[in-house]
Amino acid sequence: MSSSSRDERDLSADAQLHLVRVLSGMNLPGVKDDLSKLDDASQQLRDRRRDAVASHWPAIPMALSGQFDELFETYAKKSASPTQGAQADARGFLRHLSGIGKLPDRLAVTLLKEATSNWPLNVARLRERRGVALAIRFPRIGVRVWSLALPGKRA
């Protein structure tokens, strides 16, 4: 291998390393300040989302009591803000809670009623009561919900 091709490869590697450092914010003056500002702006957006969900659907923070802020923060860090607004964000948050096993029964029934507007029959698992909720949409009557306890120990 000739020394000129080795030199070209070394230059190319040095150029790539420099590019990676620039793109990742290394070796640039004031980048730490910019990253801090970006973190602050991100936190403000998550706070606005949380407040919008809480004001749009007040039953959510009431049902979660002191855990609402922490749980929503976890959800908001993992998911983008939906373009449809606070109602879609609230539904996404409830699905997130269901996925991690922290959806209170009250909210499971609320979500079940809403889902039944699209389907005539829906079922949800009730974690606290150790049972299931059944929702049926009847013509001219609307949605009716029944909860059934399963035998055995309660959670």
DSSP file (Angstrom, degrees, kcal/mol; ACC not computed):
  #  RESIDUE AA STRUCTURE BP1 BP2  ACC     N-H-->O    O-->H-N    N-H-->O    O-->H-N    TCO  KAPPA ALPHA  PHI   PSI    X-CA   Y-CA   Z-CA
    1    1 A M              0   0    0      0, 0.0     2,-0.1     0, 0.0     0, 0.0   0.000 360.0 360.0 360.0 135.9    0.0    0.0    0.0
    2    2 A S     >  -     0   0    0      1,-0.1     4,-1.5     4,-0.0     3,-0.2  -0.412 360.0-124.5 -80.0 155.5    1.4    3.4   -0.9
    3    3 A S  H  > S+     0   0    0      1,-0.2     4,-2.3     2,-0.2     5,-0.1   0.789 108.5  61.0 -69.8 -26.5    2.0    6.1    1.7
    4    4 A S  H  > S+     0   0    0      2,-0.2     4,-2.2     1,-0.2    -1,-0.2   0.897 104.9  46.9 -69.4 -38.5   -0.2    8.5   -0.3
    5    5 A S  H  > S+     0   0    0      2,-0.2     4,-2.1     1,-0.2    -1,-0.2   0.868 112.3  51.1 -69.7 -34.2   -3.3    6.3    0.0
    6    6 A R  H  X S+     0   0    0     -4,-1.5     4,-2.3     2,-0.2    -2,-0.2   0.907 110.6  49.0 -65.4 -41.3   -2.6    5.9    3.7
    7    7 A D  H  X S+     0   0    0     -4,-2.3     4,-2.5     2,-0.2    -2,-0.2   0.892 110.0  51.2 -64.1 -40.5   -2.3    9.7    4.1
    8    8 A E  H  X S+     0   0    0     -4,-2.2     4,-2.5     2,-0.2    -1,-0.2   0.901 110.7  48.6 -63.9 -40.6   -5.6   10.2    2.2
    9    9 A R  H  X S+     0   0    0     -4,-2.1     4,-2.7     2,-0.2    -2,-0.2   0.906 111.0  50.1 -65.6 -41.0   -7.3    7.7    4.5
   10   10 A D  H  X S+     0   0    0     -4,-2.3     4,-2.6     2,-0.2    -2,-0.2   0.907 111.9  48.2 -63.0 -41.6   -5.9    9.4    7.6
   11   11 A L  H  X S+     0   0    0     -4,-2.5     4,-2.5     2,-0.2    -2,-0.2   0.911 112.0  49.4 -64.2 -41.7   -7.1   12.8    6.3
   12   12 A S  H  X S+     0   0    0     -4,-2.5     4,-2.4     2,-0.2    -2,-0.2   0.914 111.9  48.0 -63.8 -42.6  -10.5   11.3    5.6
   13   13 A A  H  X S+     0   0    0     -4,-2.7     4,-2.5     2,-0.2    -2,-0.2   0.903 112.3  49.5 -64.2 -41.4  -10.7    9.8    9.1
   14   14 A D  H  X S+     0   0    0     -4,-2.6     4,-2.4     2,-0.2    -2,-0.2   0.899 111.1  49.7 -64.0 -39.7   -9.6   13.0   10.7
   15   15 A A  H  X S+     0   0    0     -4,-2.5     4,-2.3     2,-0.2    -2,-0.2   0.906 111.7  48.2 -65.6 -41.1  -12.3   14.9    8.6
   16   16 A Q  H  X S+     0   0    0     -4,-2.4     4,-2.6     2,-0.2    -2,-0.2   0.906 111.1  50.3 -65.9 -41.1  -15.0   12.4    9.7
   17   17 A L  H  X S+     0   0    0     -4,-2.5     4,-2.3     2,-0.2    -2,-0.2   0.916 111.2  48.9 -62.2 -42.7  -14.0   12.7   13.3
   18   18 A H  H  X S+     0   0    0     -4,-2.4     4,-2.4     2,-0.2    -2,-0.2   0.917 111.0  50.5 -62.4 -42.8  -14.1   16.5   13.1
   19   19 A L  H  X S+     0   0    0     -4,-2.3     4,-2.9     1,-0.2     5,-0.2   0.913 109.9  49.9 -62.1 -43.6  -17.5   16.3   11.5
   20   20 A V  H  X S+     0   0    0     -4,-2.6     4,-2.2     1,-0.2     6,-0.3   0.911 111.4  49.3 -61.6 -42.5  -18.8   14.0   14.2
   21   21 A R  H  X>S+     0   0    0     -4,-2.3     5,-2.2     2,-0.2     4,-0.5   0.903 112.9  46.7 -64.9 -40.6  -17.5   16.4   16.9
   22   22 A V  H ><5S+     0   0    0     -4,-2.4     3,-0.9     3,-0.2    -2,-0.2   0.941 114.2  46.7 -66.0 -47.0  -19.1   19.4   15.3
   23   23 A L  H 3<5S+     0   0    0     -4,-2.9    -2,-0.2     1,-0.3    -1,-0.2   0.826 113.5  48.5 -67.3 -31.0  -22.5   17.6   14.7
   24   24 A S  H 3<5S-     0   0    0     -4,-2.2    -1,-0.3    -5,-0.2    -2,-0.2   0.491 118.4-109.9 -88.1  -2.2  -22.5   16.3   18.3
   25   25 A G  T X<5S+     0   0    0     -3,-0.9     3,-0.7    -4,-0.5    -3,-0.2   0.549  70.2 140.3  90.1   6.7  -21.7   19.7   19.7
   26   26 A M  T 3 < +     0   0    0     -5,-2.2    -1,-0.3    -6,-0.3    -2,-0.1  -0.548  66.0  15.6 -81.0 150.6  -18.2   18.9   20.9
   27   27 A N  T 3  S+     0   0    0     -2,-0.2    -1,-0.2     1,-0.2    -5,-0.1   0.682  95.1 120.8  64.7  20.3  -15.4   21.4   20.5
   28   28 A L    X   -     0   0    0     -3,-0.7     3,-1.3    -7,-0.1     4,-0.3  -0.956  65.6-118.6-115.6 134.3  -17.8   24.3   19.9
   29   29 A P  T 3  S+     0   0    0      0, 0.0    -3,-0.0     0, 0.0    -4,-0.0  -0.448  94.3  10.6 -69.2 138.3  -17.8   27.4   22.1
   30   30 A G  T 3> S+     0   0    0     -2,-0.1     4,-1.9     1,-0.1     5,-0.1   0.496  85.8 123.8  78.7   4.4  -21.1   28.0   23.9
   31   31 A V  H <>  +     0   0    0     -3,-1.3     4,-3.0     1,-0.2     5,-0.2   0.886  69.9  56.6 -67.2 -37.4  -22.6   24.6   23.1
   32   32 A K  H  > S+     0   0    0     -4,-0.3     4,-2.0     1,-0.2    -1,-0.2   0.895 107.6  49.3 -60.5 -38.5  -23.3   23.7   26.7
   33   33 A D  H  > S+     0   0    0      2,-0.2     4,-2.2     1,-0.2    -1,-0.2   0.912 111.6  48.9 -65.0 -42.1  -25.3   26.9   27.1
   34   34 A D  H  X S+     0   0    0     -4,-1.9     4,-2.4     1,-0.2    -2,-0.2   0.901 110.6  50.2 -64.8 -41.0  -27.3   26.1   24.0
   35   35 A L  H  X S+     0   0    0     -4,-3.0     4,-2.5     2,-0.2    -1,-0.2   0.884 109.5  51.7 -64.7 -37.2  -27.9   22.6   25.2
   36   36 A S  H  X S+     0   0    0     -4,-2.0     4,-2.3    -5,-0.2    -2,-0.2   0.908 110.5  48.2 -64.5 -41.8  -29.1   24.0   28.5
   37   37 A K  H  X S+     0   0    0     -4,-2.2     4,-2.5     2,-0.2    -2,-0.2   0.888 110.9  51.3 -65.0 -38.9  -31.5   26.3   26.7
   38   38 A L  H  X S+     0   0    0     -4,-2.4     4,-2.4     2,-0.2    -2,-0.2   0.907 109.8  49.4 -65.1 -41.9  -32.7   23.4   24.6
   39   39 A D  H  X S+     0   0    0     -4,-2.5     4,-2.3     2,-0.2    -2,-0.2   0.911 111.5  49.5 -62.0 -42.5  -33.4   21.4   27.7
   40   40 A D  H  X S+     0   0    0     -4,-2.3     4,-2.2     2,-0.2    -2,-0.2   0.917 111.5  48.3 -63.1 -43.6  -35.2   24.3   29.3
   41   41 A A  H  X S+     0   0    0     -4,-2.5     4,-2.1     1,-0.2    -2,-0.2   0.898 111.0  51.0 -64.7 -40.0  -37.4   24.8   26.2
   42   42 A S  H  X S+     0   0    0     -4,-2.4     4,-2.2     1,-0.2    -1,-0.2   0.910 110.0  49.7 -62.7 -42.1  -38.2   21.0   26.1
   43   43 A Q  H  X S+     0   0    0     -4,-2.3     4,-2.4     1,-0.2    -2,-0.2   0.895 108.9  52.3 -64.7 -39.9  -39.2   21.0   29.7
   44   44 A Q  H  X S+     0   0    0     -4,-2.2     4,-2.2     2,-0.2    -1,-0.2   0.899 109.4  49.5 -62.9 -40.1  -41.5   24.0   29.1
   45   45 A L  H  X S+     0   0    0     -4,-2.1     4,-2.3     2,-0.2    -2,-0.2   0.905 111.0  49.0 -65.8 -40.5  -43.2   22.2   26.2
   46   46 A R  H  X S+     0   0    0     -4,-2.2     4,-2.5     2,-0.2    -2,-0.2   0.895 110.6  51.6 -64.7 -38.6  -43.7   19.1   28.3
   47   47 A D  H  X S+     0   0    0     -4,-2.4     4,-2.6     2,-0.2    -2,-0.2   0.904 109.5  49.7 -63.6 -40.9  -45.2   21.3   31.1
   48   48 A R  H  X S+     0   0    0     -4,-2.2     4,-2.5     2,-0.2    -2,-0.2   0.908 110.8  49.6 -63.8 -41.7  -47.6   22.9   28.6
   49   49 A R  H  X S+     0   0    0     -4,-2.3     4,-2.5     2,-0.2     5,-0.2   0.936 111.5  49.0 -61.5 -45.8  -48.7   19.5   27.4
   50   50 A R  H  X S+     0   0    0     -4,-2.5     4,-2.5     1,-0.2    -2,-0.2   0.927 112.9  47.0 -59.8 -46.4  -49.2   18.3   30.9
   51   51 A D  H  X S+     0   0    0     -4,-2.6     4,-2.3     1,-0.2    -1,-0.2   0.882 111.4  51.5 -64.4 -38.3  -51.2   21.4   31.8
   52   52 A A  H  X S+     0   0    0     -4,-2.5     4,-2.2     2,-0.2    -1,-0.2   0.910 112.0  46.2 -65.8 -41.6  -53.3   21.1   28.6
   53   53 A V  H  X S+     0   0    0     -4,-2.5     4,-2.6     2,-0.2     7,-0.2   0.918 112.7  50.9 -65.4 -43.1  -54.1   17.5   29.3
   54   54 A A  H  < S+     0   0    0     -4,-2.5    -2,-0.2    -5,-0.2    -1,-0.2   0.881 114.8  42.3 -63.7 -38.8  -55.0   18.3   33.0
   55   55 A S  H  < S+     0   0    0     -4,-2.3    -1,-0.2    -5,-0.2    -2,-0.2   0.837 116.7  47.6 -79.0 -30.6  -57.3   21.1   32.0
   56   56 A H  H  < S+     0   0    0     -4,-2.2    -2,-0.2     1,-0.3    -3,-0.2   0.877 129.9  20.1 -74.6 -37.2  -58.9   19.2   29.1
   57   57 A W    ><  +     0   0    0     -4,-2.6     3,-2.0    -5,-0.2    -1,-0.3  -0.661  68.4 176.0-134.6  76.0  -59.5   16.0   31.1
   58   58 A P  T 3> S+     0   0    0      0, 0.0     4,-1.6     0, 0.0     5,-0.2   0.686  73.2  72.7 -60.1 -20.0  -59.5   16.9   34.9
   59   59 A A  H 3> S+     0   0    0      1,-0.2     4,-2.4     2,-0.2     5,-0.2   0.793  88.7  63.7 -65.3 -25.9  -60.4   13.3   35.9
   60   60 A I  H <> S+     0   0    0     -3,-2.0     4,-1.9    -7,-0.2     5,-0.2   0.978 106.1  38.2 -66.8 -56.1  -56.9   12.2   34.9
   61   61 A P  H  > S+     0   0    0      0, 0.0     4,-1.1     0, 0.0     7,-0.3   0.862 117.0  53.6 -64.4 -31.1  -54.9   14.2   37.5
   62   62 A M  H  < S+     0   0    0     -4,-1.6     3,-0.2     1,-0.2    -2,-0.2   0.923 110.4  45.8 -66.2 -42.3  -57.6   13.6   40.1
   63   63 A A  H  < S+     0   0    0     -4,-2.4    -1,-0.2     1,-0.2    -3,-0.1   0.817 119.1  41.3 -70.4 -29.9  -57.4    9.8   39.6
   64   64 A L  H >< S-     0   0    0     -4,-1.9     3,-2.4     1,-0.2    -1,-0.2   0.555  87.1-178.2 -93.6  -8.3  -53.6    9.7   39.7
   65   65 A S  G ><  +     0   0    0     -4,-1.1     3,-1.2     1,-0.3     4,-0.3  -0.187  69.7   1.2  44.0-120.4  -53.4   12.2   42.5
   66   66 A G  G 3  S+     0   0    0      1,-0.2     4,-0.4     2,-0.1    -1,-0.3   0.562 127.8  64.4 -74.3  -8.1  -49.7   12.9   43.3
   67   67 A Q  G <> S+     0   0    0     -3,-2.4     4,-2.7     1,-0.2     5,-0.3   0.558  75.3  90.2 -90.9  -7.7  -48.3   10.7   40.6
   68   68 A F  H <> S+     0   0    0     -3,-1.2     4,-2.8    -7,-0.3     5,-0.3   0.924  86.6  46.9 -57.7 -50.5  -49.7   12.6   37.6
   69   69 A D  H  > S+     0   0    0     -4,-0.3     4,-2.2     1,-0.2    -1,-0.2   0.929 116.2  44.1 -59.6 -47.2  -46.7   14.9   37.1
   70   70 A E  H  > S+     0   0    0     -4,-0.4     4,-1.9     2,-0.2    -1,-0.2   0.923 116.1  46.2 -65.1 -45.8  -44.2   12.2   37.3
   71   71 A L  H  X S+     0   0    0     -4,-2.7     4,-2.1     1,-0.2    -1,-0.2   0.893 113.7  48.6 -66.6 -39.2  -46.1    9.7   35.1
   72   72 A F  H  X S+     0   0    0     -4,-2.8     4,-3.3    -5,-0.3     5,-0.2   0.893 107.8  55.4 -68.8 -37.0  -46.9   12.4   32.5
   73   73 A E  H  X S+     0   0    0     -4,-2.2     4,-1.9    -5,-0.3    -1,-0.2   0.923 108.6  48.2 -58.8 -44.7  -43.2   13.5   32.4
   74   74 A T  H  X S+     0   0    0     -4,-1.9     4,-1.0     1,-0.2    -1,-0.2   0.928 114.9  45.4 -61.1 -45.6  -42.2    9.9   31.6
   75   75 A Y  H >X S+     0   0    0     -4,-2.1     4,-1.3     1,-0.2     3,-0.6   0.927 111.7  51.2 -62.8 -46.4  -44.8    9.7   28.8
   76   76 A A  H 3< S+     0   0    0     -4,-3.3    -1,-0.2     1,-0.3    -2,-0.2   0.820 106.2  54.7 -66.5 -31.3  -44.0   13.1   27.4
   77   77 A K  H 3< S+     0   0    0     -4,-1.9    -1,-0.3    -5,-0.2    -2,-0.2   0.801 113.4  42.8 -69.8 -27.4  -40.3   12.3   27.1
   78   78 A K  H << S+     0   0    0     -4,-1.0     2,-0.4    -3,-0.6    -2,-0.2   0.641 114.1  50.6 -93.4 -15.8  -41.1    9.1   25.1
   79   79 A S  S  < S-     0   0    0     -4,-1.3     2,-0.1    -5,-0.1    -1,-0.1  -0.943  76.7-120.5-131.3 146.1  -43.8   10.5   22.8
   80   80 A A        -     0   0    0     -2,-0.4    -2,-0.0     1,-0.1    -3,-0.0  -0.426  43.4 -94.2 -75.6 154.8  -44.1   13.5   20.5
   81   81 A S        -     0   0    0     -2,-0.1    -1,-0.1     1,-0.1     5,-0.1  -0.567  46.2-119.9 -69.5 124.9  -46.9   15.9   21.0
   82   82 A P    >   -     0   0    0      0, 0.0     3,-1.1     0, 0.0     7,-0.1  -0.371   7.0-135.0 -69.4 146.8  -49.8   14.9   18.8
   83   83 A T  T 3  S+     0   0    0      1,-0.2     3,-0.1     5,-0.1    -2,-0.0   0.690  99.4  70.5 -73.1 -17.2  -51.0   17.4   16.2
   84   84 A Q  T 3  S-     0   0    0      1,-0.2     3,-0.3     2,-0.1    -1,-0.2   0.577 102.7-127.6 -79.3  -8.8  -54.6   16.8   17.2
   85   85 A G    <>  -     0   0    0     -3,-1.1     4,-2.0     1,-0.2    -1,-0.2  -0.559  47.9 -24.6 103.9-163.9  -54.2   18.6   20.5
   86   86 A A  H  > S+     0   0    0      1,-0.2     4,-2.7     2,-0.2    -1,-0.2   0.819 127.0  56.8 -64.5 -36.0  -54.8   17.9   24.2
   87   87 A Q  H  > S+     0   0    0     -3,-0.3     4,-2.2     2,-0.2    -1,-0.2   0.931 110.7  43.9 -64.0 -44.1  -57.6   15.3   23.7
   88   88 A A  H  > S+     0   0    0      2,-0.2     4,-2.4     1,-0.2    -1,-0.2   0.875 113.5  52.0 -67.0 -36.8  -55.3   13.1   21.6
   89   89 A D  H  X S+     0   0    0     -4,-2.0     4,-2.3     2,-0.2    -2,-0.2   0.897 108.8  50.7 -65.3 -39.8  -52.5   13.6   24.1
   90   90 A A  H  X S+     0   0    0     -4,-2.7     4,-2.4     2,-0.2    -2,-0.2   0.920 110.9  48.2 -64.2 -43.7  -54.8   12.6   26.9
   91   91 A R  H  X S+     0   0    0     -4,-2.2     4,-2.4     1,-0.2    -2,-0.2   0.916 111.8  49.8 -62.8 -42.1  -55.8    9.4   25.1
   92   92 A G  H  X S+     0   0    0     -4,-2.4     4,-2.1     1,-0.2    -1,-0.2   0.888 110.2  50.8 -62.5 -39.2  -52.2    8.6   24.3
   93   93 A F  H  X S+     0   0    0     -4,-2.3     4,-2.6     2,-0.2    -2,-0.2   0.906 109.6  50.1 -65.0 -42.1  -51.3    9.1   28.0
   94   94 A L  H  X S+     0   0    0     -4,-2.4     4,-2.4     2,-0.2    -2,-0.2   0.894 110.3  49.9 -64.5 -39.2  -54.1    6.8   29.1
   95   95 A R  H  X S+     0   0    0     -4,-2.4     4,-2.3     2,-0.2    -1,-0.2   0.892 110.3  51.5 -64.1 -38.0  -52.8    4.1   26.6
   96   96 A H  H  X S+     0   0    0     -4,-2.1     4,-1.7     2,-0.2    -2,-0.2   0.930 109.8  48.9 -62.0 -46.2  -49.3    4.6   28.0
   97   97 A L  H  <>S+     0   0    0     -4,-2.6     5,-2.9     1,-0.2     6,-0.7   0.899 111.1  50.2 -61.3 -40.6  -50.7    4.1   31.6
   98   98 A S  H ><5S+     0   0    0     -4,-2.4     3,-1.0     4,-0.2    -1,-0.2   0.906 108.3  53.5 -63.3 -41.0  -52.5    1.0   30.5
   99   99 A G  H 3<5S+     0   0    0     -4,-2.3    -1,-0.2     1,-0.2    -2,-0.2   0.807 112.6  42.5 -64.9 -31.3  -49.3   -0.3   28.9
  100  100 A I  T 3<5S-     0   0    0     -4,-1.7    -1,-0.2    -5,-0.1    -2,-0.2   0.347 116.1-112.1 -98.8   6.8  -47.3    0.1   32.1
  101  101 A G  T < 5S+     0   0    0     -3,-1.0    -3,-0.2    -4,-0.4    -2,-0.1   0.769  88.4 108.9  74.9  26.4  -50.1   -1.2   34.3
  102  102 A K      < +     0   0    0     -5,-2.9    -4,-0.2    -6,-0.2    -5,-0.1   0.141  34.6 124.5-120.8  19.3  -50.8    2.0   36.1
  103  103 A L        -     0   0    0     -6,-0.7    24,-0.4    -5,-0.1     5,-0.1  -0.716  59.3-132.2 -83.3 114.3  -54.2    2.9   34.6
  104  104 A P     >  -     0   0    0      0, 0.0     4,-2.1     0, 0.0     3,-0.5  -0.292  19.4-115.0 -63.0 151.2  -56.7    3.4   37.5
  105  105 A D  H  > S+     0   0    0      1,-0.2     4,-2.5     2,-0.2     5,-0.2   0.873 114.3  58.6 -55.6 -40.8  -60.0    1.6   37.1
  106  106 A R  H  > S+     0   0    0      1,-0.2     4,-1.8     2,-0.2    -1,-0.2   0.912 110.5  42.0 -55.8 -44.0  -61.9    4.9   36.9
  107  107 A L  H  > S+     0   0    0     -3,-0.5     4,-2.8     2,-0.2    -1,-0.2   0.822 109.8  57.9 -75.2 -30.4  -59.9    6.0   33.9
  108  108 A A  H  X S+     0   0    0     -4,-2.1     4,-2.2     2,-0.2    -2,-0.2   0.911 108.8  46.1 -63.2 -41.4  -60.1    2.5   32.3
  109  109 A V  H  X S+     0   0    0     -4,-2.5     4,-2.5     2,-0.2    -2,-0.2   0.899 112.5  50.6 -68.3 -40.3  -63.9    2.7   32.4
  110  110 A T  H  X S+     0   0    0     -4,-1.8     4,-2.0    -5,-0.2    -2,-0.2   0.933 113.2  45.2 -61.6 -46.4  -63.8    6.3   31.0
  111  111 A L  H  X S+     0   0    0     -4,-2.8     4,-2.4     1,-0.2    -1,-0.2   0.872 111.2  54.2 -64.9 -36.8  -61.5    5.2   28.2
  112  112 A L  H  X S+     0   0    0     -4,-2.2     4,-1.7    -5,-0.2    -2,-0.2   0.911 107.0  50.4 -63.1 -43.9  -63.7    2.1   27.6
  113  113 A K  H  < S+     0   0    0     -4,-2.5     4,-0.4     1,-0.2    -2,-0.2   0.916 111.9  47.9 -61.3 -42.8  -66.8    4.3   27.2
  114  114 A E  H >< S+     0   0    0     -4,-2.0     3,-1.2     1,-0.2     4,-0.3   0.903 110.8  50.2 -66.3 -40.7  -65.0    6.5   24.7
  115  115 A A  H >X S+     0   0    0     -4,-2.4     3,-1.5     1,-0.2     4,-1.1   0.805 101.0  64.7 -66.5 -28.7  -63.7    3.5   22.7
  116  116 A T  T 3< S+     0   0    0     -4,-1.7    -1,-0.2     1,-0.3    -2,-0.2   0.623  83.6  74.9 -73.1 -11.7  -67.2    2.1   22.6
  117  117 A S  T <4 S+     0   0    0     -3,-1.2    -1,-0.3    -4,-0.4    -2,-0.2   0.770 105.5  37.2 -68.9 -21.9  -68.4    5.0   20.5
  118  118 A N  T <4 S+     0   0    0     -3,-1.5    -2,-0.2    -4,-0.3    -1,-0.2   0.751 124.6  37.8 -96.4 -29.4  -66.5    3.4   17.6
  119  119 A W  S  < S-     0   0    0     -4,-1.1    -1,-0.2     1,-0.1     3,-0.1  -0.926  73.8-133.9-123.0 146.6  -67.3   -0.3   18.4
  120  120 A P  S    S+     0   0    0      0, 0.0    17,-2.6     0, 0.0     2,-0.4   0.724  92.0  31.9 -73.4 -18.9  -70.6   -1.7   19.7
  121  121 A L  E     +A  136   0A   0     15,-0.2     2,-0.3    -6,-0.1    15,-0.2  -0.996  65.0 166.7-143.4 133.4  -68.8   -3.9   22.4
  122  122 A N  E     -A  135   0A   0     13,-2.4    13,-3.0    -2,-0.4     2,-0.4  -0.989  14.7-159.0-144.4 152.7  -65.6   -3.4   24.4
  123  123 A V  E     -A  134   0A   0     -2,-0.3     2,-0.4    11,-0.2    11,-0.2  -0.986   7.4-172.6-131.9 141.5  -64.0   -5.0   27.4
  124  124 A A  E     -A  133   0A   0      9,-2.3     9,-2.9    -2,-0.4     2,-0.4  -0.988  25.5-120.0-133.3 145.6  -61.3   -3.6   29.7
  125  125 A R  E     -A  132   0A   0     -2,-0.4     2,-0.7     7,-0.2     7,-0.3  -0.686  21.5-144.9 -82.9 133.0  -59.3   -5.2   32.5
  126  126 A L  E   > -A  131   0A   0      5,-3.1     5,-1.8    -2,-0.4     4,-0.4  -0.892  14.2-173.6-101.7 116.0  -59.8   -3.6   35.9
  127  127 A R  T   5S+     0   0    0     -2,-0.7    28,-0.4   -24,-0.4     3,-0.2   0.919  79.5  43.7 -76.6 -46.3  -56.6   -3.7   37.9
  128  128 A E  T   5S+     0   0    0      1,-0.2    27,-0.4    26,-0.1    -1,-0.1   0.898 121.9  36.9 -71.4 -41.7  -57.7   -2.4   41.3
  129  129 A R  T   5S-     0   0    0     25,-0.1    21,-0.3    26,-0.1    -1,-0.2   0.493 104.4-127.6 -88.5  -3.9  -61.0   -4.4   41.5
  130  130 A R  T   5S+     0   0    0     -4,-0.4    20,-2.6     1,-0.2     2,-0.3   0.988  73.7  84.0  50.3  70.1  -59.5   -7.5   39.9
  131  131 A G  E   <S-AB 126 149A   0     -5,-1.8    -5,-3.1    18,-0.3     2,-0.3  -0.850  74.6 -91.3-165.1-160.5  -62.2   -7.8   37.3
  132  132 A V  E     -AB 125 148A   0     16,-2.4    16,-3.3    -7,-0.3     2,-0.4  -0.952  19.3-141.2-133.6 154.4  -63.3   -6.7   33.9
  133  133 A A  E     -AB 124 147A   0     -9,-2.9    -9,-2.3    -2,-0.3     2,-0.5  -0.959  14.2-158.5-114.8 137.0  -65.6   -3.9   32.6
  134  134 A L  E     -AB 123 146A   0     12,-3.5    12,-2.7    -2,-0.4     2,-0.5  -0.965   6.3-169.4-117.4 126.3  -67.9   -4.6   29.7
  135  135 A A  E     -AB 122 145A   0    -13,-3.0   -13,-2.4    -2,-0.5     2,-0.4  -0.967   3.6-176.4-119.0 131.0  -69.3   -1.7   27.7
  136  136 A I  E     -AB 121 144A   0      8,-2.5     8,-2.5    -2,-0.5     2,-0.6  -0.990  17.6-144.1-127.5 133.0  -72.1   -2.1   25.1
  137  137 A R  E     - B   0 143A   0    -17,-2.6     6,-0.2    -2,-0.4    -2,-0.0  -0.869  19.4-165.6 -97.3 119.3  -73.4    0.6   22.8
  138  138 A F  E >>  - B   0 142A   0      4,-3.0     4,-2.4    -2,-0.6     3,-0.9  -0.827  28.0-104.6-103.3 141.5  -77.1    0.3   22.3
  139  139 A P  T 34 S-     0   0    0      0, 0.0    -1,-0.0     0, 0.0     0, 0.0  -0.415 102.3  -1.0 -62.5 139.2  -79.0    2.2   19.6
  140  140 A R  T 34 S+     0   0    0      1,-0.2     0, 0.0    -2,-0.1     0, 0.0   0.288 130.6  64.8  64.0  -9.0  -81.0    5.2   20.9
  141  141 A I  T <4 S-     0   0    0     -3,-0.9     2,-0.3     1,-0.2    -1,-0.2   0.783  90.6-145.7-105.8 -42.8  -79.9    4.4   24.5
  142  142 A G  E  <  -B  138   0A   0     -4,-2.4    -4,-3.0     2,-0.0     2,-0.4  -0.733  43.0 -18.4 108.7-160.0  -76.1    4.9   24.3
  143  143 A V  E     -B  137   0A   0     -2,-0.3     2,-0.4    -6,-0.2    -6,-0.2  -0.706  53.8-171.6 -91.9 132.9  -73.3    3.2   26.1
  144  144 A R  E     -B  136   0A   0     -8,-2.5    -8,-2.5    -2,-0.4     2,-0.4  -0.966   6.9-156.6-121.8 142.0  -73.8    1.1   29.2
  145  145 A V  E     -B  135   0A   0     -2,-0.4     2,-0.4   -10,-0.2   -10,-0.2  -0.961  10.1-177.5-124.3 135.1  -71.0   -0.3   31.4
  146  146 A W  E     -B  134   0A   0    -12,-2.7   -12,-3.5    -2,-0.4     2,-0.4  -0.972  13.2-150.1-124.6 143.5  -71.0   -3.2   33.7
  147  147 A S  E     -B  133   0A   0     -2,-0.4     2,-0.5   -14,-0.3   -14,-0.2  -0.943   8.3-162.9-115.2 140.2  -68.1   -4.4   35.9
  148  148 A L  E     -B  132   0A   0    -16,-3.3   -16,-2.4    -2,-0.4     2,-0.3  -0.977  12.8-138.1-123.2 125.7  -67.6   -8.0   36.8
  149  149 A A  E     -B  131   0A   0     -2,-0.5   -18,-0.3   -18,-0.2   -19,-0.1  -0.625  16.9-136.8 -81.9 140.0  -65.3   -9.1   39.7
  150  150 A L        -     0   0    0    -20,-2.6    -1,-0.0    -2,-0.3     0, 0.0  -0.728  28.5-102.6 -92.8 146.7  -63.2  -12.2   39.0
  151  151 A P  S    S+     0   0    0      0, 0.0     2,-0.2     0, 0.0    -1,-0.1  -0.306  80.5  49.0 -67.1 152.3  -62.9  -14.8   41.8
  152  152 A G  S    S-     0   0    0      2,-0.0     2,-0.1     0, 0.0    -2,-0.0  -0.668  96.4 -18.4 117.2-171.2  -59.8  -14.8   43.9
  153  153 A K        -     0   0    0     -2,-0.2     2,-0.2     1,-0.1    -3,-0.1  -0.387  62.2-125.8 -71.8 146.1  -57.7  -12.4   45.8
  154  154 A R              0   0    0      1,-0.1   -25,-0.1    -2,-0.1   -26,-0.1  -0.625 360.0 360.0 -89.9 153.0  -58.0   -8.7   45.1
  155  155 A A              0   0    0    -28,-0.4   -26,-0.1   -27,-0.4    -1,-0.1   0.478 360.0 360.0 -71.3 360.0  -55.0   -6.5   44.2
